């Protein structure tokens, strides 16, 4: 009987690990697609001097940022379930052992893992590379309009101040989530 229970628990563990692997592959594919699209988009904007298109990137970036945060939370929940339910409760009760926990890698990594590098990469990807160019473009248009008279833009000049505020809010939202949130 204990062998059957152990096999069921190990099958659940294997299924959860496979789900983690699939979700990680999906996240990597999203990163590759995003960076490829962002590179082509920035290349197109610069080559054709359609700088007003920079304004679309923060909204897309924010949507992708929230999706990736959601995926990180799902991965964390699965990992927490594996640690708390499988390795700390079910397996020890089946094999008759209470301490120490069989899987200690997650505790070790959580205490000494390089989270600052992970958070710095999110900051660079989403705040600096995605929102930064739009903010920079907004500031240049607003600054050049007042100093040199009217300048040609695809959008009416009065739209740049609200768009700048929206882009700043998006950048601030992402930066605060990266700094404060534990994912």
BELFEN-V286559 format. One record per backbone hydrogen bond with DSSP energy under -0.5 kcal/mol. CO is the residue of the C=O (numbers start at 1). NH is the residue of the N-H. Records with the same first field share a line. If there is no record, write none. Layout:
CO: NH, NH
This chain:
1: 5
2: 6
3: 7
4: 8
5: 9
6: 10
7: 11
8: 12
9: 13
10: 14
11: 15
12: 16
13: 17
14: 18
15: 19
16: 20
17: 21
18: 22
19: 23
20: 24
21: 25
22: 26
23: 27
24: 28
25: 29
26: 30
27: 31
28: 32
29: 33
30: 34
31: 35
32: 36
33: 37
34: 38
35: 39
36: 40
37: 41
38: 42
39: 43
40: 44
41: 45
42: 46
43: 47
44: 48
45: 49, 50
49: 51
50: 53
51: 54
52: 55
53: 56
54: 57, 58
56: 60
57: 61
58: 62
59: 63
60: 64
61: 65
62: 66
63: 67
64: 68
65: 69
66: 70
67: 71
68: 72
69: 73
70: 74
71: 75
72: 76
73: 77
74: 78
75: 79
76: 80
77: 81
78: 82
79: 83
80: 84
81: 85, 86
82: 86, 87
83: 88
85: 90
86: 91
87: 102
89: 93
90: 94
91: 95
92: 96, 97
102: 104
104: 108
105: 109
106: 110
107: 111
108: 112
109: 113
113: 115
114: 117, 118
115: 119
116: 120
117: 121
118: 122
119: 123
120: 124
121: 125
122: 126, 127
123: 127, 128
124: 129
126: 131
127: 131, 132
131: 135
132: 136
133: 137
134: 138
135: 139
136: 140
137: 141
138: 142
139: 143
140: 144
141: 145
142: 146
143: 147
144: 148
145: 149
156: 159
157: 160
158: 162
159: 163
160: 164
161: 165
162: 166
163: 167
164: 168
165: 169
166: 170
167: 171
168: 172
169: 173
170: 174
171: 175
172: 176
173: 177
174: 178
175: 179
176: 180, 181
177: 181
181: 183
